[in-house]
Amino acid sequence: MAKRITATEASRSFSEILDAVEHRDEEFVVERHGRPVAAVTPARGTPTRTTWADVLRALREGPRPDVGFARDLARVRRARPPLRRDPWARSSTRRS
């Protein structure tokens, strides 16, 4: 069961609270004016970072466009008016 603490206590003892959560798997409910407003709990199963392998796996395992997607995209591109100028061309205005 989570230990209930006041917001003032959480503020004054935050480092110790994090140590208790990290090393002893303790949980805290922070209250303001007697009402719970936050919980400090271990981040079980929460990935700390996303790797390229994670991105590639998501792309490989994610949903695939339906068979008409490429056809629809080509139709939209043909219907669009051409750009007046190349947006990627170098600007004639030099920046210092």
N, CA, C and O atoms as CSV, one atom per row, in Angstrom:
chain,resi,resn,atom,element,x,y,z
A,1,MET,N,N,0.842,-1.180,0.000
A,1,MET,CA,C,0.000,0.000,0.000
A,1,MET,C,C,0.888,1.246,0.000
A,1,MET,O,O,1.921,1.276,0.669
A,2,ALA,N,N,0.491,2.247,-0.735
A,2,ALA,CA,C,1.270,3.476,-0.865
A,2,ALA,C,C,1.195,4.303,0.410
A,2,ALA,O,O,0.159,4.380,1.070
A,3,LYS,N,N,2.319,4.913,0.732
A,3,LYS,CA,C,2.368,5.815,1.880
A,3,LYS,C,C,1.855,7.181,1.442
A,3,LYS,O,O,2.256,7.688,0.395
A,4,ARG,N,N,0.979,7.774,2.228
A,4,ARG,CA,C,0.423,9.090,1.908
A,4,ARG,C,C,1.297,10.163,2.544
A,4,ARG,O,O,1.610,10.101,3.733
A,5,ILE,N,N,1.688,11.154,1.734
A,5,ILE,CA,C,2.513,12.254,2.229
A,5,ILE,C,C,1.954,13.568,1.695
A,5,ILE,O,O,1.265,13.596,0.676
A,6,THR,N,N,2.258,14.641,2.392
A,6,THR,CA,C,1.798,15.960,1.934
A,6,THR,C,C,2.730,16.477,0.842
A,6,THR,O,O,3.860,16.008,0.702
A,7,ALA,N,N,2.249,17.439,0.080
A,7,ALA,CA,C,3.071,18.055,-0.960
A,7,ALA,C,C,4.296,18.723,-0.344
A,7,ALA,O,O,5.379,18.694,-0.928
A,8,THR,N,N,4.130,19.315,0.817
A,8,THR,CA,C,5.262,19.952,1.503
A,8,THR,C,C,6.314,18.914,1.868
A,8,THR,O,O,7.507,19.130,1.660
A,9,GLU,N,N,5.868,17.789,2.412
A,9,GLU,CA,C,6.796,16.717,2.769
A,9,GLU,C,C,7.496,16.174,1.523
A,9,GLU,O,O,8.696,15.900,1.553
A,10,ALA,N,N,6.756,16.020,0.437
A,10,ALA,CA,C,7.353,15.537,-0.811
A,10,ALA,C,C,8.420,16.500,-1.301
A,10,ALA,O,O,9.489,16.080,-1.743
A,11,SER,N,N,8.133,17.771,-1.222
A,11,SER,CA,C,9.078,18.788,-1.664
A,11,SER,C,C,10.354,18.762,-0.827
A,11,SER,O,O,11.459,18.840,-1.364
A,12,ARG,N,N,10.197,18.655,0.464
A,12,ARG,CA,C,11.356,18.701,1.369
A,12,ARG,C,C,12.178,17.413,1.347
A,12,ARG,O,O,13.369,17.432,1.656
A,13,SER,N,N,11.550,16.303,0.986
A,13,SER,CA,C,12.226,15.002,1.077
A,13,SER,C,C,12.277,14.277,-0.261
A,13,SER,O,O,12.349,13.049,-0.293
A,14,PHE,N,N,12.240,15.011,-1.354
A,14,PHE,CA,C,12.090,14.357,-2.653
A,14,PHE,C,C,13.214,13.365,-2.947
A,14,PHE,O,O,12.953,12.276,-3.457
A,15,SER,N,N,14.447,13.722,-2.638
A,15,SER,CA,C,15.570,12.823,-2.895
A,15,SER,C,C,15.408,11.512,-2.127
A,15,SER,O,O,15.633,10.436,-2.681
A,16,GLU,N,N,15.022,11.597,-0.862
A,16,GLU,CA,C,14.822,10.397,-0.052
A,16,GLU,C,C,13.648,9.569,-0.579
A,16,GLU,O,O,13.695,8.339,-0.564
A,17,ILE,N,N,12.601,10.247,-1.041
A,17,ILE,CA,C,11.445,9.544,-1.606
A,17,ILE,C,C,11.866,8.775,-2.850
A,17,ILE,O,O,11.495,7.613,-3.017
A,18,LEU,N,N,12.636,9.413,-3.721
A,18,LEU,CA,C,13.109,8.724,-4.926
A,18,LEU,C,C,13.993,7.533,-4.572
A,18,LEU,O,O,13.903,6.485,-5.212
A,19,ASP,N,N,14.841,7.682,-3.563
A,19,ASP,CA,C,15.668,6.553,-3.124
A,19,ASP,C,C,14.790,5.394,-2.662
A,19,ASP,O,O,15.053,4.243,-3.012
A,20,ALA,N,N,13.751,5.685,-1.881
A,20,ALA,CA,C,12.853,4.640,-1.387
A,20,ALA,C,C,12.125,3.954,-2.541
A,20,ALA,O,O,11.939,2.737,-2.529
A,21,VAL,N,N,11.719,4.731,-3.527
A,21,VAL,CA,C,11.026,4.171,-4.692
A,21,VAL,C,C,11.989,3.308,-5.502
A,21,VAL,O,O,11.660,2.189,-5.893
A,22,GLU,N,N,13.176,3.842,-5.747
A,22,GLU,CA,C,14.140,3.137,-6.599
A,22,GLU,C,C,14.688,1.872,-5.939
A,22,GLU,O,O,14.768,0.827,-6.584
A,23,HIS,N,N,15.064,1.955,-4.670
A,23,HIS,CA,C,15.779,0.849,-4.033
A,23,HIS,C,C,14.900,-0.100,-3.228
A,23,HIS,O,O,15.279,-1.250,-3.008
A,24,ARG,N,N,13.743,0.358,-2.789
A,24,ARG,CA,C,12.889,-0.494,-1.959
A,24,ARG,C,C,11.493,-0.688,-2.544
A,24,ARG,O,O,10.607,-1.247,-1.898
A,25,ASP,N,N,11.311,-0.217,-3.777
A,25,ASP,CA,C,10.011,-0.360,-4.460
A,25,ASP,C,C,8.849,0.215,-3.657
A,25,ASP,O,O,7.724,-0.273,-3.761
A,26,GLU,N,N,9.111,1.242,-2.863
A,26,GLU,CA,C,8.036,1.884,-2.107
A,26,GLU,C,C,7.217,2.774,-3.039
A,26,GLU,O,O,7.695,3.213,-4.086
A,27,GLU,N,N,5.984,3.028,-2.638
A,27,GLU,CA,C,5.085,3.886,-3.408
A,27,GLU,C,C,4.544,4.982,-2.496
A,27,GLU,O,O,4.306,4.768,-1.307
A,28,PHE,N,N,4.356,6.164,-3.088
A,28,PHE,CA,C,3.874,7.313,-2.330
A,28,PHE,C,C,2.723,7.972,-3.075
A,28,PHE,O,O,2.727,8.056,-4.303
A,29,VAL,N,N,1.740,8.436,-2.317
A,29,VAL,CA,C,0.666,9.266,-2.854
A,29,VAL,C,C,0.856,10.646,-2.245
A,29,VAL,O,O,0.878,10.799,-1.024
A,30,VAL,N,N,0.992,11.642,-3.101
A,30,VAL,CA,C,1.214,13.010,-2.639
A,30,VAL,C,C,-0.138,13.709,-2.561
A,30,VAL,O,O,-0.909,13.717,-3.520
A,31,GLU,N,N,-0.406,14.294,-1.400
A,31,GLU,CA,C,-1.685,14.972,-1.182
A,31,GLU,C,C,-1.484,16.472,-1.043
A,31,GLU,O,O,-0.486,16.939,-0.493
A,32,ARG,N,N,-2.447,17.204,-1.549
A,32,ARG,CA,C,-2.484,18.657,-1.368
A,32,ARG,C,C,-3.862,18.976,-0.791
A,32,ARG,O,O,-4.888,18.614,-1.367
A,33,HIS,N,N,-3.871,19.652,0.344
A,33,HIS,CA,C,-5.127,19.979,1.041
A,33,HIS,C,C,-5.962,18.723,1.290
A,33,HIS,O,O,-7.189,18.748,1.188
A,34,GLY,N,N,-5.273,17.619,1.619
A,34,GLY,CA,C,-5.959,16.378,1.949
A,34,GLY,C,C,-6.435,15.556,0.770
A,34,GLY,O,O,-6.997,14.476,0.954
A,35,ARG,N,N,-6.217,16.054,-0.449
A,35,ARG,CA,C,-6.657,15.324,-1.651
A,35,ARG,C,C,-5.446,14.764,-2.390
A,35,ARG,O,O,-4.445,15.466,-2.533
A,36,PRO,N,N,-5.511,13.514,-2.865
A,36,PRO,CA,C,-4.407,12.956,-3.638
A,36,PRO,C,C,-4.267,13.690,-4.976
A,36,PRO,O,O,-5.247,13.876,-5.697
A,37,VAL,N,N,-3.039,14.102,-5.294
A,37,VAL,CA,C,-2.806,14.815,-6.560
A,37,VAL,C,C,-1.751,14.141,-7.429
A,37,VAL,O,O,-1.663,14.421,-8.624
A,38,ALA,N,N,-0.945,13.249,-6.837
A,38,ALA,CA,C,0.104,12.595,-7.622
A,38,ALA,C,C,0.523,11.306,-6.937
A,38,ALA,O,O,0.299,11.106,-5.743
A,39,ALA,N,N,1.135,10.442,-7.726
A,39,ALA,CA,C,1.698,9.209,-7.184
A,39,ALA,C,C,3.149,9.112,-7.638
A,39,ALA,O,O,3.482,9.442,-8.776
A,40,VAL,N,N,3.999,8.660,-6.738
A,40,VAL,CA,C,5.398,8.400,-7.075
A,40,VAL,C,C,5.582,6.903,-6.896
A,40,VAL,O,O,5.558,6.394,-5.776
A,41,THR,N,N,5.766,6.208,-8.002
A,41,THR,CA,C,5.867,4.755,-7.983
A,41,THR,C,C,7.027,4.308,-8.861
A,41,THR,O,O,7.483,5.066,-9.717
A,42,PRO,N,N,7.514,3.073,-8.656
A,42,PRO,CA,C,8.572,2.566,-9.528
A,42,PRO,C,C,8.091,2.517,-10.980
A,42,PRO,O,O,6.928,2.227,-11.258
A,43,ALA,N,N,8.994,2.802,-11.876
A,43,ALA,CA,C,8.659,2.821,-13.307
A,43,ALA,C,C,8.891,1.438,-13.902
A,43,ALA,O,O,9.713,1.276,-14.804
A,44,ARG,N,N,8.181,0.462,-13.407
A,44,ARG,CA,C,8.313,-0.921,-13.883
A,44,ARG,C,C,7.872,-1.029,-15.335
A,44,ARG,O,O,6.788,-0.579,-15.705
A,45,GLY,N,N,8.720,-1.625,-16.140
A,45,GLY,CA,C,8.361,-1.864,-17.529
A,45,GLY,C,C,8.362,-0.633,-18.404
A,45,GLY,O,O,8.004,-0.715,-19.580
A,46,THR,N,N,8.751,0.496,-17.868
A,46,THR,CA,C,8.789,1.714,-18.672
A,46,THR,C,C,10.139,1.799,-19.363
A,46,THR,O,O,11.170,1.853,-18.692
A,47,PRO,N,N,10.155,1.813,-20.697
A,47,PRO,CA,C,11.450,1.910,-21.381
A,47,PRO,C,C,12.108,3.251,-21.081
A,47,PRO,O,O,11.446,4.288,-21.043
A,48,THR,N,N,13.405,3.214,-20.870
A,48,THR,CA,C,14.114,4.440,-20.551
A,48,THR,C,C,14.512,5.204,-21.800
A,48,THR,O,O,14.730,6.414,-21.744
A,49,ARG,N,N,14.609,4.505,-22.932
A,49,ARG,CA,C,14.960,5.186,-24.173
A,49,ARG,C,C,14.505,4.329,-25.341
A,49,ARG,O,O,14.249,3.135,-25.188
A,50,THR,N,N,14.410,4.939,-26.488
A,50,THR,CA,C,14.046,4.228,-27.702
A,50,THR,C,C,15.298,4.056,-28.539
A,50,THR,O,O,16.026,5.018,-28.787
A,51,THR,N,N,15.547,2.833,-28.974
A,51,THR,CA,C,16.716,2.552,-29.800
A,51,THR,C,C,16.291,2.445,-31.256
A,51,THR,O,O,15.103,2.355,-31.566
A,52,TRP,N,N,17.290,2.457,-32.155
A,52,TRP,CA,C,16.976,2.263,-33.573
A,52,TRP,C,C,16.330,0.903,-33.783
A,52,TRP,O,O,15.456,0.758,-34.637
A,53,ALA,N,N,16.747,-0.087,-33.020
A,53,ALA,CA,C,16.134,-1.412,-33.136
A,53,ALA,C,C,14.647,-1.339,-32.798
A,53,ALA,O,O,13.836,-2.003,-33.444
A,54,ASP,N,N,14.278,-0.538,-31.793
A,54,ASP,CA,C,12.864,-0.355,-31.438
A,54,ASP,C,C,12.095,0.278,-32.594
A,54,ASP,O,O,10.982,-0.140,-32.914
A,55,VAL,N,N,12.700,1.291,-33.219
A,55,VAL,CA,C,12.050,1.982,-34.343
A,55,VAL,C,C,11.866,1.023,-35.511
A,55,VAL,O,O,10.783,0.946,-36.092
A,56,LEU,N,N,12.921,0.292,-35.856
A,56,LEU,CA,C,12.836,-0.646,-36.980
A,56,LEU,C,C,11.815,-1.743,-36.710
A,56,LEU,O,O,11.078,-2.139,-37.614
A,57,ARG,N,N,11.764,-2.239,-35.471
A,57,ARG,CA,C,10.776,-3.264,-35.117
A,57,ARG,C,C,9.356,-2.710,-35.254
A,57,ARG,O,O,8.470,-3.400,-35.758
A,58,ALA,N,N,9.134,-1.470,-34.809
A,58,ALA,CA,C,7.804,-0.857,-34.924
A,58,ALA,C,C,7.405,-0.707,-36.384
A,58,ALA,O,O,6.252,-0.947,-36.741
A,59,LEU,N,N,8.353,-0.310,-37.229
A,59,LEU,CA,C,8.045,-0.175,-38.659
A,59,LEU,C,C,7.761,-1.538,-39.286
A,59,LEU,O,O,6.850,-1.672,-40.103
A,60,ARG,N,N,8.535,-2.538,-38.905
A,60,ARG,CA,C,8.373,-3.878,-39.470
A,60,ARG,C,C,7.064,-4.517,-39.009
A,60,ARG,O,O,6.385,-5.183,-39.790
A,61,GLU,N,N,6.714,-4.314,-37.744
A,61,GLU,CA,C,5.544,-4.988,-37.175
A,61,GLU,C,C,4.276,-4.142,-37.209
A,61,GLU,O,O,3.195,-4.631,-36.882
A,62,GLY,N,N,4.402,-2.880,-37.603
A,62,GLY,CA,C,3.255,-1.979,-37.599
A,62,GLY,C,C,2.300,-2.247,-38.746
A,62,GLY,O,O,2.542,-3.125,-39.574
A,63,PRO,N,N,1.228,-1.499,-38.793
A,63,PRO,CA,C,0.236,-1.694,-39.854
A,63,PRO,C,C,0.808,-1.330,-41.219
A,63,PRO,O,O,1.669,-0.458,-41.336
A,64,ARG,N,N,0.325,-1.996,-42.221
A,64,ARG,CA,C,0.743,-1.753,-43.597
A,64,ARG,C,C,-0.348,-0.955,-44.314
A,64,ARG,O,O,-1.532,-1.135,-44.029
A,65,PRO,N,N,0.043,-0.070,-45.244
A,65,PRO,CA,C,-0.980,0.637,-46.022
A,65,PRO,C,C,-1.761,-0.361,-46.871
A,65,PRO,O,O,-1.228,-1.394,-47.276
A,66,ASP,N,N,-3.011,-0.049,-47.134
A,66,ASP,CA,C,-3.794,-0.960,-47.963
A,66,ASP,C,C,-3.310,-0.883,-49.410
A,66,ASP,O,O,-2.512,-0.017,-49.769
A,67,VAL,N,N,-3.804,-1.796,-50.224
A,67,VAL,CA,C,-3.301,-1.927,-51.596
A,67,VAL,C,C,-3.540,-0.684,-52.440
A,67,VAL,O,O,-2.786,-0.443,-53.383
A,68,GLY,N,N,-4.545,0.101,-52.145
A,68,GLY,CA,C,-4.834,1.283,-52.945
A,68,GLY,C,C,-4.088,2.534,-52.514
A,68,GLY,O,O,-4.236,3.582,-53.141
A,69,PHE,N,N,-3.290,2.446,-51.456
A,69,PHE,CA,C,-2.624,3.636,-50.924
A,69,PHE,C,C,-1.702,4.285,-51.947
A,69,PHE,O,O,-1.778,5.495,-52.160
A,70,ALA,N,N,-0.837,3.507,-52.582
A,70,ALA,CA,C,0.112,4.066,-53.559
A,70,ALA,C,C,-0.642,4.706,-54.723
A,70,ALA,O,O,-0.255,5.770,-55.206
A,71,ARG,N,N,-1.704,4.066,-55.168
A,71,ARG,CA,C,-2.512,4.612,-56.263
A,71,ARG,C,C,-3.147,5.939,-55.851
A,71,ARG,O,O,-3.115,6.905,-56.614
A,72,ASP,N,N,-3.722,5.992,-54.649
A,72,ASP,CA,C,-4.342,7.225,-54.162
A,72,ASP,C,C,-3.315,8.341,-54.011
A,72,ASP,O,O,-3.589,9.490,-54.355
A,73,LEU,N,N,-2.153,8.009,-53.504
A,73,LEU,CA,C,-1.097,9.002,-53.331
A,73,LEU,C,C,-0.650,9.558,-54.682
A,73,LEU,O,O,-0.444,10.764,-54.816
A,74,ALA,N,N,-0.499,8.697,-55.673
A,74,ALA,CA,C,-0.109,9.153,-57.013
A,74,ALA,C,C,-1.181,10.075,-57.593
A,74,ALA,O,O,-0.852,11.071,-58.238
A,75,ARG,N,N,-2.443,9.759,-57.374
A,75,ARG,CA,C,-3.539,10.589,-57.875
A,75,ARG,C,C,-3.506,11.976,-57.226
A,75,ARG,O,O,-3.694,12.982,-57.910
A,76,VAL,N,N,-3.273,12.035,-55.937
A,76,VAL,CA,C,-3.191,13.320,-55.235
A,76,VAL,C,C,-2.025,14.139,-55.763
A,76,VAL,O,O,-2.153,15.345,-55.974
A,77,ARG,N,N,-0.883,13.485,-55.977
A,77,ARG,CA,C,0.292,14.206,-56.488
A,77,ARG,C,C,0.035,14.765,-57.884
A,77,ARG,O,O,0.443,15.888,-58.182
A,78,ARG,N,N,-0.624,14.010,-58.729
A,78,ARG,CA,C,-0.924,14.498,-60.091
A,78,ARG,C,C,-1.895,15.674,-60.052
A,78,ARG,O,O,-1.790,16.579,-60.880
A,79,ALA,N,N,-2.825,15.680,-59.122
A,79,ALA,CA,C,-3.845,16.725,-59.048
A,79,ALA,C,C,-3.311,18.024,-58.453
A,79,ALA,O,O,-3.916,19.080,-58.642
A,80,ARG,N,N,-2.196,17.964,-57.743
A,80,ARG,CA,C,-1.626,19.157,-57.112
A,80,ARG,C,C,-0.973,20.045,-58.148
A,80,ARG,O,O,-0.273,19.544,-59.028
A,81,PRO,N,N,-1.180,21.356,-58.070
A,81,PRO,CA,C,-0.482,22.243,-59.008
A,81,PRO,C,C,1.014,22.247,-58.693
A,81,PRO,O,O,1.408,22.058,-57.543
A,82,PRO,N,N,1.840,22.461,-59.710
A,82,PRO,CA,C,3.283,22.470,-59.460
A,82,PRO,C,C,3.679,23.671,-58.596
A,82,PRO,O,O,3.007,24.703,-58.596
A,83,LEU,N,N,4.766,23.515,-57.871
A,83,LEU,CA,C,5.280,24.616,-57.058
A,83,LEU,C,C,5.857,25.689,-57.967
A,83,LEU,O,O,6.405,25.382,-59.025
A,84,ARG,N,N,5.737,26.933,-57.562
A,84,ARG,CA,C,6.266,28.036,-58.365
A,84,ARG,C,C,7.785,28.073,-58.323
A,84,ARG,O,O,8.434,28.430,-59.306
A,85,ARG,N,N,8.341,27.706,-57.194
A,85,ARG,CA,C,9.796,27.676,-57.083
A,85,ARG,C,C,10.183,26.501,-56.202
A,85,ARG,O,O,9.365,25.973,-55.449
A,86,ASP,N,N,11.416,26.111,-56.306
A,86,ASP,CA,C,11.917,25.006,-55.505
A,86,ASP,C,C,12.112,25.484,-54.063
A,86,ASP,O,O,12.952,26.350,-53.822
A,87,PRO,N,N,11.365,24.949,-53.106
A,87,PRO,CA,C,11.495,25.424,-51.725
A,87,PRO,C,C,12.845,25.058,-51.108
A,87,PRO,O,O,13.226,25.616,-50.079
A,88,TRP,N,N,13.564,24.131,-51.725
A,88,TRP,CA,C,14.853,23.693,-51.189
A,88,TRP,C,C,16.030,24.408,-51.851
A,88,TRP,O,O,17.181,24.211,-51.459
A,89,ALA,N,N,15.742,25.230,-52.847
A,89,ALA,CA,C,16.824,25.953,-53.522
A,89,ALA,C,C,17.442,26.957,-52.558
A,89,ALA,O,O,16.779,27.456,-51.649
A,90,ARG,N,N,18.714,27.243,-52.770
A,90,ARG,CA,C,19.394,28.221,-51.912
A,90,ARG,C,C,18.758,29.581,-52.075
A,90,ARG,O,O,18.391,29.988,-53.177
A,91,SER,N,N,18.637,30.263,-50.987
A,91,SER,CA,C,18.069,31.602,-51.002
A,91,SER,C,C,19.092,32.574,-51.555
A,91,SER,O,O,20.294,32.404,-51.354
A,92,SER,N,N,18.613,33.591,-52.249
A,92,SER,CA,C,19.525,34.613,-52.752
A,92,SER,C,C,19.929,35.569,-51.634
A,92,SER,O,O,20.862,36.357,-51.785
A,93,THR,N,N,19.218,35.489,-50.512
A,93,THR,CA,C,19.541,36.338,-49.365
A,93,THR,C,C,20.565,35.612,-48.509
A,93,THR,O,O,20.316,34.508,-48.026
A,94,ARG,N,N,21.694,36.229,-48.329
A,94,ARG,CA,C,22.744,35.606,-47.511
A,94,ARG,C,C,22.548,35.981,-46.052
A,94,ARG,O,O,22.222,37.120,-45.718
A,95,ARG,N,N,22.751,35.016,-45.216
A,95,ARG,CA,C,22.678,35.264,-43.771
A,95,ARG,C,C,24.086,35.262,-43.216
A,95,ARG,O,O,24.928,34.463,-43.625
A,96,SER,N,N,24.333,36.167,-42.279
A,96,SER,CA,C,25.677,36.179,-41.702
A,96,SER,C,C,25.740,35.367,-40.451
A,96,SER,O,O,26.800,35.268,-39.832
